[in-house]
Amino acid sequence: MHINELQRRLVERYPLRQEIIRLAKRDIAITVVVDPDQFLDDLSREEINGALRLPYWAYLWPSSIALARHLDQMETLESQRVLEIGCGFGLAGIAASLGGGRVMFTDYEKDALLFAQYNALQNRCTEGASFVQMDWNASCFNGRFTRILAADVVYEEKNWKPILALIQKHLAVGGTAIIAEPNRANADGFFDLLTHRGFTSEEFGYTALLEEDPSTITVYCVRREE
Ligand SMILES: C[S@@+](CC[C@H](N)C(=O)[O-])C[C@H]1O[C@@H](n2cnc3c(N)ncnc32)[C@H](O)[C@@H]1O
């Protein structure tokens, strides 16, 4: 979709503002929703099992800033196949794309993907990029990726096994899943599960600043042994 058409659709639905995320090598402009709390009622949905699905995609999370910083500083991604799950506004995937990766941005929310695509276009990083609506409980493509990115997606235990299964299915041998987590005690079990399944991980600590509010984030680089 052309950038003007994307902008028209977003402006029609949401008040917008721009965040500039300053990384060591570059700045990234991210268009976000102004005061997403005002849309909570409109955007929340009841799932088939009666659980409430909250519109977490409409917030920019500090984990994605930490993941973008990590990718900017630590990763060489030239021509690598990269998958981002739960991409929200797309910040981490955009950092990967600007580093040379060919990124598939995925989220189960259509509007998140509109923002991710708009943000990718405004940062001129659409080379090899695709935007796919996907529930991580049922991946809708084949193939493996040398990097799988995930910022703040293991906050609920029900998501651990599906995300783990997705990593097992789609991470190439020798590849890395790079997962940013804001040190929630209730996410520890996910990383224990990964270790149990034979993955090894290296941890990097970051402080991410969002609206002058600092958060500490751990970025886990998770590898599957050959
Ligand atoms: C806490 S937000 C993080 C968004 C973004 N990664 C960030 O850090 O700013 C979680 C994201 O996961 C997406 N998500 C939640 N459940 C999902 C599922 N079952 N399949 C795919 N995406 C999902 C949400 O729509 C949301 O964009």
The ligand as an ORCA input file, in Angstrom:
! r2SCAN-3c Opt
* xyz 0 1
  C       3.045     -5.931     24.700
  S       2.746     -5.755     22.987
  C       4.404     -5.534     22.338
  C       4.383     -4.800     21.020
  C       5.785     -4.479     20.461
  N       6.538     -5.692     20.259
  C       6.512     -3.536     21.408
  O       7.367     -4.033     22.175
  O       6.247     -2.325     21.376
  C       2.381     -7.427     22.454
  C       2.125     -7.546     20.953
  O       1.845     -8.914     20.641
  C       0.693     -8.975     19.812
  N       0.047    -10.272     20.085
  C      -0.565    -10.663     21.232
  N      -1.023    -11.923     21.119
  C      -0.693    -12.341     19.865
  C      -0.882    -13.552     19.145
  N      -1.537    -14.598     19.683
  N      -0.398    -13.649     17.888
  C       0.260    -12.593     17.334
  N       0.462    -11.406     17.950
  C      -0.005    -11.287     19.202
  C      -0.147     -7.787     20.222
  O      -1.081     -7.399     19.212
  C       0.945     -6.740     20.471
  O       1.294     -6.061     19.298
*
